[in-house]
Amino acid sequence: MSTTLLSLIITTLRSPGMVVDDATSDAQTAWLVPRLLLITAVGGAVFGAVVGAHHGGIQVLYAAIKMPILFLVPLAVGLPAIRALFATDDSAPPWRRVAMAGLVGAARTGILAAAASPFLWLAWSLFRDYHMAILVLAASLLVIGGQGLLTLRHALPKFRWVHVAPLAVAFVLMGLTTAQTGWVLRPFIARPSAQITFLRPIEADIGDALLRATRSATGDYGREGEEWAPSSSGLMTRGLRGRDFDGGE
Amino acid sequence: MSDVARLTPTLTAPRMGTVGTAVGGLLLLGTASALGTGYLDIAVRTLPSAIIIAMGAAALTSPALLVAHQLMALKAPPEHVVAALGQGVVRLGSLCAGLTPFIAFFALTSGLAPILYALVLVAACLLASLSTVRALATLEQHANTQITAGPAMAVLGAVWVGLTGLVALRLAVAVFAAVV
């Protein structure tokens, strides 16, 4: 059982399942939760600051604030699904265990993100191009976040082969949610010419954006004069409208 | 043997309240997806789509499973088979309820909700079907001394799941045509 913040960090890295197993009582959970959140927040903030350093200025602070949120929002969205996916024929894993596995995963991601920050800073020196920087960030988050996602398997009291399919679905759900959360919270890496804002309007989606960034990074800017204008989408921007059946919208 | 012991208490048919919760889960998922459609009329028609597709397919094809089960002279009591099917529907409803925040998040922040709704519904149906087939096979093994009984039921269950999937797909096409 971890007794200090340092020992908790070490246990989270070496055997995350042990941290999940430790949270059996209310007292132990109350000790672990704030510390895991703190580790996630600090690790995410360090990583975010380095990400924001690609543009510099106030973007360093903005990205440092938003990155921990990026690590935690997917938990709130994805944990009910994970619990439902991991339910067997006669029981579902306890909420406490599922939530702790998620929090330990987020903390693990935070620690790895902070440790990877110097290498990302080095990458910014090599890839100044905006589109390439986005792809490097996406790849970094994939590697770092993947480790956090693997921790979710500890939500299960005992792993059995029948859990492979639910686990695969859970990975896809959490990956998609994290990617979309990142898109909603953007910019992390601001365009060189852009006016810096804390959040940009919600428009298009992460799949569309990554496709465009990949094309731009490989020098494919589409037809001459054609510029990508992200379309508004989602209930938060579009709302629900009635349709005019005589003349389209 | 441990699987049998674990499954035995679930062989009673799910209570109406539990089935109601499962239907609620399907309705919740449809509601979350409806939020992302962008148009009020489509949203209203999308609301019950998960219930129509999933419950419709289950209701249309469950009698065929029971008939085939009797035809093949398998030993598990029919009421236990019905109970296992009921548990499968409950599992599907719970899964859909758990997946609702995920679809709601994408409905609020992106235009991907309708696509993800379709994928999530397919994945939930597959997982619930796998769980049901496993339960049916264990049930038959428990009721029969022949070692081949479990695999025979598993094959029957797999064929039934495949045909149910096709019926669900046909229903989905009809629902999609009605919605759009």
Interface residues (C-beta under 8 A of the other chain):
Chain A: A76 V77 G78 P80 A81 I82 R83 A84 L85 A87 T88 D89 D90 A92 V162 A165 P166 V169 L173 L176 T177 Q180 W183 V184 I202 A204 D205 I206 G207 S231 S233 G234 L235 M236 R238 L240 R241 G242 R243
Chain B: R6 L7 P9 T10 L35 G36 T37 G38 Y39 L40 D41 A43 Q87 R91 S94 L95 A97 G98 L99 T100 P101 F102 F105 F106 A107 L108 T109 S110 G111 L112 A113 L116 A123 L126 L127 L130 S131 R134 A135
